[in-house]
């Protein structure tokens, strides 16, 4: 579904990604793990076409999208949910969700599935997005991406700023989505126990390079990963 090869990217003279290789198979959930500043957001934005690649290639569903505009990548089926959500605060929950279906006509069945996944959104249907709690805004952001019927759902630190209970609810909803649809997911996260419970594989990014990768079980059992990212010896 997604293949990244020798990808570099940065900001001016500052190089952030240094030859990153990454693969996501169809139907797989992959966790992108790393501390703040590791390059996770830059990698996801580059994959989605929102940030230019310096070198290397990004292949999505068999097509080279390295130099494609973000809108083209999104229409191909890669939908990114950014960590800051990027909602329209003066539009209602319903209006924000419907925008996710663009350029297609919103499907009532898709809307029902989103509100089934996030029942709280049905209660907030006509409320302005800017007045929602952080957790509710994150639900809208994920729901908006799902309205586009993504082939690959990309989540950038979806639990940022959420209370532990809301983070737990969000991951429970993602697990339910995975069971119901088999959707392919790439999720960047710092809360390791939670994301490794959802993902089949994990990739650890450190200073813009892939440091470790393996199954979730292998990463949980690796002594260095446990010390550095799980806080246990």
Secondary structure, 3 states (H helix, E strand, C coil): CEEEEEEEEEECCEEEEEEEEEEECCCCEEEEECCCCCCHHHHHHHHCCCCCCCEEEEEECCEECCCCCHHHHHHHCEEEECCCCCCCCCCEHHHHHHHCCCCCCCCHHHHHHHHHHCHHHHHCCCCEHHHCCHHHHHHHHHHHHHHCCCCEEEEECCCCCCCHHHHHHHHHHHHHHHHHHCCEEEEEECCHHHHHHHCCEEEEEECCEEEEEEEHHHHHHCHHHHHHHCCCC
